[in-house]
Amino acid sequence: MRPVSYTDTRGLDPSRPSFSGVVVRGIAPGGGLYVPEHLPSFTLREVVAFSGMPYWQRAAVVFERFGVDFGREHVDALMRTAYGPQWSDERVAPVVEVVAGMHVLELWHGPTSAFKDMALQCMPLFFSAAVDKLQAEGDATGDHLVLVATSGDTGKAALEGFADREHTSIVVFYPDGGVSDIQRLQMATQRGENVGVFGVRGNFDDCQAAVKAAFNDDEFARELQEKHGLRLTSANSINWGRLLPQIAYYVSAYADMVGTGAVKPGDRMDVCVPTGNFGNILGAYYARLAGVPIGRLLCASNENNVLADFIATGTYDISGRAFVTTPSPSMDILISSNLERLLYHLAGAEAVRGWMAELAEKRTFTVDRDTFAAVRARFLGDWVSNEESLATIKRVYDESGYLMDPHTAVAWEVAERLRGDCPVLVVSTAHWAKFGADVHRALTQTAYDARLSEDAARLTGFELLAEVRRLAPGKRVPEPLAELTSLPERFGEVVDAGRDGIEDAVRTWLSRS
Ligand SMILES: *Cc1c(COP(=O)(O)O)cnc(C)c1O
């Protein structure tokens, strides 16, 4: 397979980098996102053959067919590490039939119990291999410092992925008091010699704005380069290196559905994805383009429903929108960055340039009729209220014994509303225990905005998990979550918000390591 080169969604980077180049660069100069110039196409036989392979090999085949610029043995070796024994289920991304015709793809068997592990156990390995490769080819690129602002989940998954990886170190900032007990402890106990974690005085927006300001500070970049030989990177979800692993599990899931007889080879399955930044569902779109028999792509939103509105109307409008708090915080997003890739494939770079300029200027854009028709031909969208998502958790548990987290519940409810006459794959993005407090509300039928009873309000996140297990006998908490309270806390420092707070924290951290 010849290495594939990349172009960008705004048509502003003529350099045509390889996979290694785009993983290290992240975003293209001019603000576009990298997309491959050629997409592979799998035959049905090739897709079905996946069911005979271990997961690491499925992912390796997808990477090779998408033309990554590493030799086959190298890809295989990295994939064995990415999808090895740190996964609590050796199938890595198993498919479970919960009720007739509704199958759940469980993407949370990784070390942090949420779907970001699917990409972040893999991408950092390719990132450090890519830096290695570029350095060997004489590129002046140095080692990299990953800076992350997190509202909880991404930070932990990134820490786990980059811990002790060559050519990289990582520092994560979270809003002090703005993450759950469990999320804080997950980060505070992080292992690894190249990791740092800081709380920030402020909310997530303050935290994100401060990290962004540090990124945009040329002086700071020069200082890191000169004193430490380090370059800053964000490794965020628009990086192609995070998207490619998300294509693999859709090919894998279809093969498993054929393997269990849930679909006949060649028959379609629909896919329903709880969507935030549009990365996960875009993986399904690429799998469909590459020949996997996926019918409709069902896009599930919570009360932050800008995507559901876009799919219904062709207008993406955040001008009058306030950000809503929900029990599915990882979908609380106003700008779904990866939508830009879909629009590029449907309408081309020139159109995307125009729409993104309008979005930046007027906070809204409307696609043309042909593009809207093309969106509607593949996607349907709907959204679920906070109360409905909690009610879904309870209802599905009572009916089937399957316990799901609030993100998965959003997708389940939308899948039930929109399902057609083929089986549907509901994508499950977090283990219930990761969002145990809201699962507890769901099972005790406590409204999302109701105050907890005094008894419940006194409980810590871990005590609430024990309560859920009393209400749902036989359900287990994943080992890495259960053992958190017995691990030493390595990090607990809280710093000021603002650019200087972040930069000083990085300096302090570098001077210690
Ligand atoms: C990140 C995340 C999502 C949203 O995925 P996107 O790729 O941003 O659409 C959904 N659920 C959980 C639990 C997540 O962590």
The ligand as a MOL file (V3000), in Angstrom:
LIG
                    3D

  0  0  0     0  0            999 V3000
M  V30 BEGIN CTAB
M  V30 COUNTS 15 15 0 0 0
M  V30 BEGIN ATOM
M  V30 1 C -16.1420 12.7840 23.6950 0
M  V30 2 C -17.3650 12.0670 24.0900 0
M  V30 3 C -18.5350 12.0850 23.2920 0
M  V30 4 C -18.6410 12.8930 22.0160 0
M  V30 5 O -17.8370 12.3910 20.9940 0
M  V30 6 P -17.4940 13.3030 19.7250 0
M  V30 7 O -16.4860 12.5310 18.9670 0
M  V30 8 O -16.9540 14.5870 20.2910 0
M  V30 9 O -18.7640 13.5060 18.9750 0
M  V30 10 C -19.6300 11.3480 23.7130 0
M  V30 11 N -19.6040 10.6530 24.8760 0
M  V30 12 C -18.5160 10.6250 25.6740 0
M  V30 13 C -18.5730 9.8520 26.9580 0
M  V30 14 C -17.3620 11.3140 25.3120 0
M  V30 15 O -16.2900 11.2880 26.1240 0
M  V30 END ATOM
M  V30 BEGIN BOND
M  V30 1 1 1 2
M  V30 2 1 2 3
M  V30 3 2 2 14
M  V30 4 1 3 4
M  V30 5 2 3 10
M  V30 6 1 4 5
M  V30 7 1 5 6
M  V30 8 2 6 7
M  V30 9 1 6 8
M  V30 10 1 6 9
M  V30 11 1 10 11
M  V30 12 2 11 12
M  V30 13 1 12 13
M  V30 14 1 12 14
M  V30 15 1 14 15
M  V30 END BOND
M  V30 END CTAB
M  END
